[in-house]
Amino acid sequence: MNYRRIKKKKDFKKILSTGKRVYGAALTIVYLPSEETAMAVCVGKKYGKSVRRNRIKRLLREAFRAQADAIARPCTFLLIPKIAAEYSFLTFKRDIGNIIKREKLASA
C-alpha cells in the first residue's frame, strides 16, 4: 500500500491537537481519519544524536510499511517512539500491528 508522507508543520499541529492517541509498549500513535493514508515520524533531539534519531525513523517507517497493507480505513498517522535504551524493528512492527487491530483500523 502506498501512503503519503506528512512534512508540513501545520499538518503535525492539526494531528496532535485533534487526533486520537493510542499507546503501545514502544511507541505512541496519534491518528486522524482522512481522505488518504498518510504517515509521519516525530523523533526529537532528546532521543540522541542525529545518527540514532535517523535510525529510529528508518525503523519506524519500515515497520509502518510492513503493516500498511492491514489498514482498511484511510487515516493520517503520527508515530512517536518512547525513549528506550535499544530500538528494534520487530518491536515497532508488533506494536503498530497491535494498535491497528485494537483500534479496529485493520481489514478483517
C-alpha positions as CSV (number, residue, x, y, z in Angstrom):
1,M,0.0,0.0,0.0
2,N,1.3,3.5,-0.9
3,Y,1.0,6.3,1.6
4,R,1.8,10.0,1.7
5,R,4.4,11.4,4.0
6,I,3.5,14.4,6.2
7,K,6.1,17.2,6.1
8,K,4.3,20.4,7.0
9,K,4.3,21.9,10.5
10,K,0.6,22.8,10.2
11,D,-0.3,19.2,9.5
12,F,1.7,18.0,12.5
13,K,-0.1,20.5,14.7
14,K,-3.5,19.5,13.4
15,I,-2.9,15.8,14.1
16,L,-1.5,16.5,17.6
17,S,-4.4,18.8,18.5
18,T,-7.4,16.8,17.1
19,G,-6.1,13.2,16.7
20,K,-6.7,10.2,18.9
21,R,-3.7,9.0,20.9
22,V,-3.1,5.3,21.3
23,Y,-0.3,3.9,23.4
24,G,1.7,0.8,22.8
25,A,4.8,-0.7,24.6
26,A,7.3,1.0,22.4
27,L,5.5,3.9,20.8
28,T,2.6,6.2,20.8
29,I,0.4,6.6,17.7
30,V,-1.7,9.7,17.1
31,Y,-4.2,9.1,14.2
32,L,-7.0,11.0,12.5
33,P,-9.4,9.7,9.8
34,S,-8.6,11.3,6.4
35,E,-9.1,11.0,2.6
36,E,-5.9,9.0,2.1
37,T,-3.4,7.2,4.2
38,A,-0.5,9.4,5.4
39,M,2.3,8.9,7.9
40,A,4.9,11.0,9.8
41,V,7.5,10.2,12.4
42,C,8.3,12.5,15.2
43,V,11.7,12.0,16.8
44,G,13.2,14.9,18.7
45,K,16.7,15.7,20.0
46,K,16.0,14.0,23.3
47,Y,16.4,10.6,21.6
48,G,20.1,11.2,20.9
49,K,22.4,12.4,18.2
50,S,21.4,12.5,14.5
51,V,22.7,9.0,13.7
52,R,20.5,7.5,16.4
53,R,17.4,9.6,15.5
54,N,17.7,8.7,11.8
55,R,17.9,5.0,12.6
56,I,14.8,5.2,14.7
57,K,13.0,7.0,11.9
58,R,14.1,4.3,9.4
59,L,12.9,1.5,11.7
60,L,9.6,3.2,12.2
61,R,9.0,3.9,8.5
62,E,9.8,0.3,7.6
63,A,7.7,-1.2,10.4
64,F,4.7,1.0,9.2
65,R,5.3,0.0,5.6
66,A,5.2,-3.7,6.7
67,Q,1.8,-3.2,8.4
68,A,0.3,-0.7,5.9
69,D,-1.5,-3.4,4.0
70,A,-3.6,-4.3,7.0
71,I,-5.1,-0.8,7.2
72,A,-8.6,-0.8,5.9
73,R,-9.7,2.8,6.6
74,P,-7.5,5.7,5.4
75,C,-6.1,7.6,8.3
76,T,-3.3,10.1,9.0
77,F,-0.7,8.6,11.4
78,L,1.9,10.3,13.6
79,L,4.4,7.8,15.1
80,I,6.2,8.9,18.3
81,P,8.6,6.3,19.9
82,K,9.1,6.0,23.6
83,I,12.6,6.6,24.9
84,A,14.4,3.4,25.3
85,A,18.0,2.1,25.5
86,E,17.5,-0.1,22.4
87,Y,15.2,0.1,19.5
88,S,14.1,-2.9,17.4
89,F,12.3,-3.3,14.1
90,L,10.3,-6.3,15.4
91,T,9.1,-4.3,18.5
92,F,7.9,-1.4,16.4
93,K,6.2,-3.7,13.9
94,R,4.4,-5.7,16.6
95,D,3.3,-2.5,18.3
96,I,1.9,-1.0,15.1
97,G,0.1,-4.2,14.2
98,N,-1.4,-4.5,17.7
99,I,-2.6,-0.9,17.7
100,I,-4.1,-1.2,14.3
101,K,-6.0,-4.3,15.4
102,R,-7.1,-2.8,18.7
103,E,-8.4,0.4,17.2
104,K,-10.3,-1.6,14.5
105,L,-8.5,0.1,11.6
106,A,-7.5,-3.3,10.2
107,S,-9.3,-5.1,7.4
108,A,-11.0,-8.3,8.6
